[in-house]
Amino acid sequence: MAEKVIAVIGLGYVGLPLAVEFGKKRKVVGYDIDKRRISELKKFIDSTLEIRSKDLSDSSQLSFTSDLKDIESCSIYIVTVPTPINDDKSPKLDALEGSSKSVASVLKKNDIVIYESTVYPGATEEFCVPILEKYSGLKFNVDFFCGYSPERINPGDKVNRLINIKKVTSGSNPIIANEVDNLYLEIIKAGTHKASSIKIAEASKVVENTQRDLNIALMNELSVIFGKLKIDTEEVLLAAETKWNFLPFRPGLVGGHCIHVDPYYLAYKSLELGHNPEIILSGRRMNDGMGSYVANQVASLMEKKNISFLNANILVMGLTFKENCPDLRNTNVINLITKFQDLGCNVDVYDPWVEKENAFKEFGINIIEKPLNNKYDGIVLAVAHDHFKNIPLATLNDFGKDNFVLYDIKYILKAHEVDGRL
């Protein structure tokens, strides 16, 4: 019996690594509605910088398309589209709905649809399955089946890659659960954890990132308190970490496709069930407000140095949501920039990882080629890119005027080398 052909729906940070690994084992068709993305991938170019050209070319059984007809012969559909939030923090499921409709249009008897997109517990069976049934005319768990395996991709991480991270799997019945689990075991060297239901697998993903979000929120609140006490947060944490069971989290700007979003998915479902998730939402408020907090801290430091922040020139170093990757999704640095602008400052943004076109398209920001010497009244190290860590302190100081403020969000520099830090 011939191996089932896989279609990976959505070829971003999650879908492409998955398609590449499966493409080393069996026939895979990578599908995306972005024709430009498909054109680049066919030339072995990955603009997310997650996959090398050689890895794309080595995935010998992988092809790319933006034509639904090319995935009609597939038997397993893995959906990896983004699931962001709306302005009111509710789940934005447009891409999930659209991809489910697309899959339904080519769905056949005995096919399996596996979702990897982050959702609230219950979404696969409550939201996606009815769409698949409606637009395919097939009956769930009779004619077609579903699975859920939450993505755990860490953008920019060259050590903890897809195959080295244990994969949670699940299926809509025990037989399908086994098939889904065995499928992922073909590529995941770290092994799998088979959950007893789709809903448990869904919940595991949002819990992972909600826990992390709350831990960072605690560090951010401690940083605010220690700032008022005029003691250095990092020194406090280094002392606390000498105890074996202390968790080594750090304060910072929380963004990205997971930590910034997943708690809202869990909160949405919680509120729908009549429970107000006070702790989860409190952590979100804390982390969402840190960009504004840092801008106010810098303004206060400038005031102490008799530097007017009205029309002041501010340099923000870093725009991505994390270090050493070009990912701009939900970056909280934009809140920092917006607050500076609201205070009447002129802001230059420098980030060698970011494509100028993407920054302008996403935020209307013109990334500068290089900071100018003797220009800035305030400099903020916002993202811990290796490129920034390798810039000598003397060079950073040259960017500032004779009297300026240097603020470090990411502990790139020592406490005595800066005017302030979280």
PLY file of the C-alpha trace (Angstrom):
ply
format ascii 1.0
element vertex 422
property float x
property float y
property float z
element edge 421
property int vertex1
property int vertex2
end_header
0.00 0.00 0.00
1.40 3.37 -1.07
2.24 5.91 1.63
-0.30 8.67 2.06
0.62 11.99 0.49
0.70 14.97 2.88
-0.43 18.52 2.15
0.89 21.21 4.49
-1.46 24.21 4.44
0.38 27.43 5.26
4.13 27.76 4.75
5.26 30.20 7.41
7.47 29.64 10.45
5.49 26.52 11.40
4.45 24.96 8.12
7.68 25.17 6.17
9.94 23.28 8.63
7.23 20.63 8.87
6.94 20.29 5.10
10.72 20.08 4.72
11.12 17.29 7.29
8.22 15.23 5.97
9.52 15.83 2.44
12.62 13.86 3.34
10.44 10.83 4.14
7.46 10.87 1.79
5.69 12.92 -0.88
4.56 16.31 0.42
2.83 19.24 -1.24
3.33 22.60 0.46
0.36 24.90 -0.16
0.10 28.63 0.51
-2.19 31.34 -0.89
0.78 33.74 -1.08
2.05 33.31 -4.64
5.16 35.35 -3.94
6.04 33.02 -1.07
5.57 29.98 -3.33
7.75 31.56 -6.02
10.58 32.16 -3.50
10.37 28.64 -2.09
10.57 27.12 -5.54
13.89 28.95 -5.85
14.97 27.53 -2.45
14.64 30.91 -0.72
13.06 31.20 2.74
12.47 34.83 3.75
11.81 33.80 7.38
15.42 32.52 7.54
14.27 29.37 9.36
15.25 26.96 6.57
18.51 26.98 4.62
18.50 26.73 0.82
20.32 23.40 1.07
17.61 21.96 3.34
14.95 23.01 0.86
16.78 21.40 -2.04
17.50 18.24 0.02
13.80 17.72 0.73
13.51 15.76 -2.50
9.84 14.76 -2.28
8.56 18.25 -1.45
6.82 20.48 -3.99
5.13 23.87 -3.60
1.89 25.27 -4.98
-0.78 27.94 -4.57
-3.30 25.93 -6.64
-5.81 23.83 -4.69
-5.99 21.34 -7.54
-2.44 20.26 -6.71
-3.48 18.95 -3.27
-6.56 17.00 -4.41
-4.64 13.71 -4.39
-3.40 14.15 -0.81
-4.82 12.07 2.03
-3.43 13.94 5.05
-3.87 17.70 5.41
-1.83 19.52 8.08
-3.10 23.07 8.72
-0.51 25.51 10.07
-2.08 28.92 9.43
-1.70 31.82 11.90
-4.31 32.41 14.62
-3.81 36.00 15.86
-6.18 38.15 17.92
-8.59 40.95 17.02
-8.32 44.48 18.41
-10.66 43.48 21.24
-8.28 40.55 22.10
-10.75 37.91 20.89
-9.53 35.05 18.68
-9.12 36.01 15.02
-9.98 32.80 13.19
-10.29 34.09 9.60
-7.26 32.16 8.33
-8.39 29.00 10.14
-11.85 29.34 8.62
-10.48 29.99 5.13
-8.03 27.11 5.23
-10.71 24.74 6.53
-12.97 25.71 3.63
-10.12 25.14 1.19
-9.34 21.71 2.64
-13.05 20.82 2.65
-13.23 21.54 -1.08
-10.77 18.70 -1.79
-11.60 16.41 1.15
-12.30 12.75 0.37
-13.45 9.71 2.30
-10.92 8.45 4.88
-8.81 11.63 4.70
-7.29 13.07 7.89
-7.10 16.77 8.71
-4.53 17.67 11.39
-4.48 21.14 12.89
-1.31 22.66 14.35
-2.55 26.26 14.68
-2.92 27.45 18.27
-6.57 27.56 19.34
-8.69 27.54 22.48
-9.62 24.10 23.87
-12.47 22.70 21.80
-11.94 24.83 18.69
-10.99 21.97 16.34
-14.22 20.07 16.94
-16.49 23.07 17.62
-15.24 25.50 14.95
-13.22 23.65 12.30
-15.11 20.35 11.98
-18.49 21.97 11.16
-16.79 23.90 8.34
-15.18 20.73 7.00
-18.54 18.92 7.11
-20.50 21.78 5.54
-18.21 22.36 2.56
-17.25 18.75 1.91
-20.62 17.05 2.42
-18.81 14.40 4.46
-19.49 13.27 8.04
-16.88 13.67 10.79
-15.47 10.46 12.27
-17.36 8.45 9.65
-16.08 9.77 6.31
-13.12 11.84 7.45
-11.11 12.27 10.65
-9.16 14.93 12.52
-6.06 15.28 14.63
-4.42 18.05 16.58
-0.70 18.50 17.26
0.25 21.91 18.65
3.24 23.60 17.05
6.25 24.32 19.25
8.44 26.22 16.80
10.81 28.73 18.40
11.72 31.28 15.66
15.43 32.03 15.39
16.43 29.09 17.61
19.06 27.02 15.81
19.33 24.44 18.62
15.76 23.60 19.58
14.50 22.72 16.13
11.32 20.93 15.06
12.79 17.42 15.18
14.41 18.00 18.59
11.25 19.11 20.41
8.86 16.48 21.77
5.54 16.62 19.89
2.11 16.39 21.49
-0.30 14.48 19.23
-3.97 13.52 19.28
-6.73 12.14 17.09
-10.51 12.13 16.84
-10.68 8.44 17.75
-8.13 5.93 19.13
-7.21 4.51 15.71
-6.63 7.96 14.22
-4.72 9.04 17.34
-2.30 6.17 16.74
-1.95 7.03 13.05
-1.27 10.70 13.79
1.24 9.76 16.48
3.06 7.33 14.18
3.09 9.95 11.43
4.97 12.48 13.58
7.30 9.80 14.90
8.65 9.58 11.33
10.35 12.96 11.78
10.45 13.86 15.49
13.66 12.49 17.00
12.67 13.70 20.47
9.59 11.50 20.41
5.92 12.22 20.95
3.34 12.46 23.72
-0.04 11.10 22.66
-2.82 13.00 24.42
-6.10 11.23 25.15
-8.18 13.77 23.24
-7.92 16.66 20.82
-9.18 19.07 23.47
-6.40 18.11 25.89
-3.77 18.63 23.17
-5.27 22.04 22.39
-5.27 23.02 26.06
-1.66 21.93 26.53
-0.47 24.51 23.99
-2.24 27.52 25.46
-1.15 26.49 28.97
2.54 26.33 27.93
2.57 29.95 26.84
0.16 31.26 29.47
2.51 29.94 32.15
5.47 31.65 30.50
3.52 34.88 30.06
2.60 34.98 33.74
6.16 34.30 34.87
7.46 37.18 32.73
4.63 39.41 34.00
5.79 38.70 37.55
9.36 39.67 36.63
8.08 42.86 35.00
6.12 43.79 38.11
9.16 43.05 40.28
11.22 45.28 37.99
8.77 48.14 38.52
8.92 47.63 42.31
12.71 47.38 42.40
12.94 50.49 40.25
11.05 52.40 42.94
13.35 50.88 45.55
16.33 52.00 43.45
17.92 48.55 43.35
19.03 46.64 40.26
16.61 43.92 39.14
19.23 41.69 37.55
21.34 41.68 40.70
18.30 40.65 42.71
17.47 37.84 40.29
21.05 36.57 40.16
21.02 36.33 43.94
17.63 34.59 43.96
18.77 32.12 41.31
21.32 30.65 43.69
18.42 28.60 45.06
18.04 25.38 43.03
14.31 25.70 42.33
14.15 29.39 41.37
12.88 29.84 37.81
15.29 32.00 35.74
12.84 34.32 34.01
13.70 37.93 33.12
11.58 41.07 32.63
11.08 42.38 29.12
8.79 43.24 26.24
6.53 40.27 25.48
5.42 39.79 21.89
5.38 37.16 19.19
2.97 34.67 17.75
2.47 32.66 20.97
3.10 34.23 24.36
1.43 37.51 23.41
-1.61 35.70 21.96
-2.28 32.31 23.56
-3.42 33.60 26.99
-6.18 35.57 25.26
-7.42 32.39 23.56
-7.68 30.64 26.92
-9.26 33.72 28.51
-11.82 33.90 25.70
-12.96 30.33 26.31
-12.93 30.85 30.05
-15.18 33.92 29.82
-17.48 32.04 27.44
-17.88 29.41 30.18
-18.67 32.05 32.79
-15.33 32.27 34.60
-13.34 35.50 34.77
-9.64 34.52 34.42
-8.31 37.33 36.60
-4.71 36.12 36.94
-4.28 35.43 33.21
-5.67 38.81 32.18
-3.73 40.65 34.89
-0.50 39.17 33.51
-1.47 40.26 30.03
-2.17 43.81 31.17
1.20 43.94 32.90
3.11 42.74 29.85
1.13 44.81 27.35
1.98 47.94 29.33
5.75 47.50 29.48
6.51 49.39 26.27
4.81 52.47 27.66
6.51 51.95 31.03
10.00 51.88 29.49
9.33 55.03 27.45
8.21 56.84 30.61
11.33 55.61 32.43
13.56 56.97 29.68
11.69 60.28 29.72
12.18 60.53 33.50
15.91 59.84 33.18
16.18 62.48 30.47
14.41 64.98 32.70
16.94 64.31 35.48
19.71 65.09 33.00
17.92 68.29 31.93
17.19 66.87 28.47
13.85 67.93 27.02
11.97 64.99 25.49
9.88 67.33 23.32
11.41 66.90 19.84
14.17 64.76 21.34
15.87 62.25 19.04
15.44 58.69 20.26
17.19 55.62 18.85
15.38 52.30 19.37
17.68 49.38 18.65
15.62 46.37 17.61
12.09 45.96 16.27
11.55 42.18 16.12
9.71 40.42 18.94
12.83 38.42 19.83
16.54 38.24 19.11
18.27 36.95 15.99
15.24 36.54 13.75
13.25 38.80 11.38
9.87 38.01 12.98
7.76 41.13 13.61
4.57 39.40 14.74
2.99 41.20 17.71
6.26 42.86 18.66
5.79 44.96 21.78
8.60 47.26 20.66
5.97 49.07 18.58
4.24 50.15 21.83
7.53 51.59 23.03
7.98 53.52 19.78
4.38 54.77 19.80
4.72 56.04 23.38
7.89 57.95 22.51
6.06 59.54 19.59
3.14 60.42 21.85
5.64 62.18 24.14
6.72 64.33 21.18
9.97 62.53 20.36
11.49 61.81 16.95
12.23 58.08 16.76
14.78 56.25 14.61
14.51 52.46 14.53
17.56 50.34 13.74
17.31 46.59 13.19
19.60 44.81 10.71
17.41 41.68 10.89
14.33 43.39 9.48
13.49 43.90 5.82
12.68 47.59 5.29
9.65 46.73 3.18
8.16 44.53 5.93
8.63 47.15 8.64
6.94 49.82 6.55
4.12 47.52 5.44
3.43 46.33 9.00
3.93 49.52 11.03
4.69 52.40 8.65
8.23 52.51 10.07
11.26 53.39 7.97
14.16 51.34 9.31
17.42 53.33 9.22
20.54 51.91 7.58
22.81 52.88 10.46
22.63 55.17 13.51
24.34 58.52 13.15
26.99 59.72 15.59
26.20 62.53 18.03
22.50 62.55 17.10
20.51 60.98 19.92
19.16 62.27 23.21
18.10 58.76 24.21
19.14 55.28 23.11
17.15 52.13 24.00
18.52 48.62 23.54
15.20 46.87 22.94
16.17 43.50 21.39
19.19 41.34 22.26
20.41 40.63 18.74
23.96 39.24 18.68
24.76 42.13 16.33
23.95 44.60 19.13
25.88 42.60 21.75
28.98 42.91 19.56
28.79 46.70 19.28
31.40 48.23 21.62
30.10 50.49 24.36
32.23 53.34 22.98
30.42 53.04 19.64
27.02 53.14 21.35
28.10 56.22 23.28
29.21 57.86 20.03
25.62 57.60 18.76
24.52 59.85 21.64
24.96 63.56 22.08
27.30 64.92 24.76
24.41 64.56 27.20
22.11 61.57 26.54
20.37 58.62 28.22
21.25 54.97 27.52
18.59 52.45 28.56
18.97 48.67 28.33
15.85 46.47 28.33
17.70 43.19 27.68
20.70 43.32 30.08
23.14 43.52 27.17
25.32 45.92 29.16
26.37 46.08 32.81
24.37 48.18 35.24
27.16 50.78 35.64
27.39 51.23 31.86
23.83 52.48 31.39
21.55 55.11 32.86
18.71 52.65 33.38
17.42 49.16 32.65
14.54 46.89 33.55
0 1
1 2
2 3
3 4
4 5
5 6
6 7
7 8
8 9
9 10
10 11
11 12
12 13
13 14
14 15
15 16
16 17
17 18
18 19
19 20
20 21
21 22
22 23
23 24
24 25
25 26
26 27
27 28
28 29
29 30
30 31
31 32
32 33
33 34
34 35
35 36
36 37
37 38
38 39
39 40
40 41
41 42
42 43
43 44
44 45
45 46
46 47
47 48
48 49
49 50
50 51
51 52
52 53
53 54
54 55
55 56
56 57
57 58
58 59
59 60
60 61
61 62
62 63
63 64
64 65
65 66
66 67
67 68
68 69
69 70
70 71
71 72
72 73
73 74
74 75
75 76
76 77
77 78
78 79
79 80
80 81
81 82
82 83
83 84
84 85
85 86
86 87
87 88
88 89
89 90
90 91
91 92
92 93
93 94
94 95
95 96
96 97
97 98
98 99
99 100
100 101
101 102
102 103
103 104
104 105
105 106
106 107
107 108
108 109
109 110
110 111
111 112
112 113
113 114
114 115
115 116
116 117
117 118
118 119
119 120
120 121
121 122
122 123
123 124
124 125
125 126
126 127
127 128
128 129
129 130
130 131
131 132
132 133
133 134
134 135
135 136
136 137
137 138
138 139
139 140
140 141
141 142
142 143
143 144
144 145
145 146
146 147
147 148
148 149
149 150
150 151
151 152
152 153
153 154
154 155
155 156
156 157
157 158
158 159
159 160
160 161
161 162
162 163
163 164
164 165
165 166
166 167
167 168
168 169
169 170
170 171
171 172
172 173
173 174
174 175
175 176
176 177
177 178
178 179
179 180
180 181
181 182
182 183
183 184
184 185
185 186
186 187
187 188
188 189
189 190
190 191
191 192
192 193
193 194
194 195
195 196
196 197
197 198
198 199
199 200
200 201
201 202
202 203
203 204
204 205
205 206
206 207
207 208
208 209
209 210
210 211
211 212
212 213
213 214
214 215
215 216
216 217
217 218
218 219
219 220
220 221
221 222
222 223
223 224
224 225
225 226
226 227
227 228
228 229
229 230
230 231
231 232
232 233
233 234
234 235
235 236
236 237
237 238
238 239
239 240
240 241
241 242
242 243
243 244
244 245
245 246
246 247
247 248
248 249
249 250
250 251
251 252
252 253
253 254
254 255
255 256
256 257
257 258
258 259
259 260
260 261
261 262
262 263
263 264
264 265
265 266
266 267
267 268
268 269
269 270
270 271
271 272
272 273
273 274
274 275
275 276
276 277
277 278
278 279
279 280
280 281
281 282
282 283
283 284
284 285
285 286
286 287
287 288
288 289
289 290
290 291
291 292
292 293
293 294
294 295
295 296
296 297
297 298
298 299
299 300
300 301
301 302
302 303
303 304
304 305
305 306
306 307
307 308
308 309
309 310
310 311
311 312
312 313
313 314
314 315
315 316
316 317
317 318
318 319
319 320
320 321
321 322
322 323
323 324
324 325
325 326
326 327
327 328
328 329
329 330
330 331
331 332
332 333
333 334
334 335
335 336
336 337
337 338
338 339
339 340
340 341
341 342
342 343
343 344
344 345
345 346
346 347
347 348
348 349
349 350
350 351
351 352
352 353
353 354
354 355
355 356
356 357
357 358
358 359
359 360
360 361
361 362
362 363
363 364
364 365
365 366
366 367
367 368
368 369
369 370
370 371
371 372
372 373
373 374
374 375
375 376
376 377
377 378
378 379
379 380
380 381
381 382
382 383
383 384
384 385
385 386
386 387
387 388
388 389
389 390
390 391
391 392
392 393
393 394
394 395
395 396
396 397
397 398
398 399
399 400
400 401
401 402
402 403
403 404
404 405
405 406
406 407
407 408
408 409
409 410
410 411
411 412
412 413
413 414
414 415
415 416
416 417
417 418
418 419
419 420
420 421
